[in-house]
Amino acid sequence: MLFAFLLVLAFVLAFDAGPLYSFGDVGVVVEQLKETDQAGACPYCGRHINPGVIHTEASALVKEKLKTALTDRNVGYSEGKKTGQPYINVLIYRFQERKGGNYAVEKPASVAFHMHLMKDNVVGKIFEYTEDQKALSQNLFTVGKFFQRGGRWVTADKLAEEGINAGLDYLLVEPEGAVETGK
């Protein structure tokens, strides 16, 4: 009986193991730059930022995308930050919705934020995301993204989801060396 249990356990672990991340539960803090903070530097990491229009629901939308992405990675989360617990702080400084439809736009979506992996108010790792969707004719180097997005103009919500997933892929995987920042 024990042999059968160990065999089943080995099978489950071998074929059902998802990616392994460096820690379990993380806190989640999402905020947007206030109009008074338009100084051009992130208040957490000091990196240059280029602020822009921020949709009023940006924080709520990004927080939901972040929670979904953490759940998809089997990483538990809690609201806010707790002493001794790592947390992800997202500072949104641009979240502008597109003007137009899927195939023609007057103005494309634009999203920019920093994701900070922090513990006890100390920044550990930083991920920067800035994306202004451009027409394929404006930049042929984005042909991969163009086809990934189905040849359509995407919403700011979709751009934020792409950025959050890329950020979590960078922030949560234990690095081989002492890598401090990513872009």
Stockholm file with secondary structure:
# STOCKHOLM 1.0

chainA/1-183         MLFAFLLVLAFVLAFDAGPLYSFGDVGVVVEQLKETDQAGACPYCGRHINPGVIHTEASALVKEKLKTALTDRNVGYSEGKKTGQPYINVLIYRFQERKGGNYAVEKPASVAFHMHLMKDNVVGKIFEYTEDQKALSQNLFTVGKFFQRGGRWVTADKLAEEGINAGLDYLLVEPEGAVETGK
#=GR chainA/1-183 SS CHHHHHHHHHHHHHHHCCCCCSCSCEEEEEEECCGGGTTSBCTTTCCBCCCCCBCTTHHHHHHHHHHHHHHHTTCCEEEBCCTTCEEEEEEEEEEECCEECSSCEEECCEEEEEEEEEETTEEEEEEEEEEECCCTTTCGGGHHHHHHTTTSCCCHHHHHHHHHHHHHHHHSSCCSSCCCEEC
#=GC SS_cons         CHHHHHHHHHHHHHHHCCCCCSCSCEEEEEEECCGGGTTSBCTTTCCBCCCCCBCTTHHHHHHHHHHHHHHHTTCCEEEBCCTTCEEEEEEEEEEECCEECSSCEEECCEEEEEEEEEETTEEEEEEEEEEECCCTTTCGGGHHHHHHTTTSCCCHHHHHHHHHHHHHHHHSSCCSSCCCEEC
//
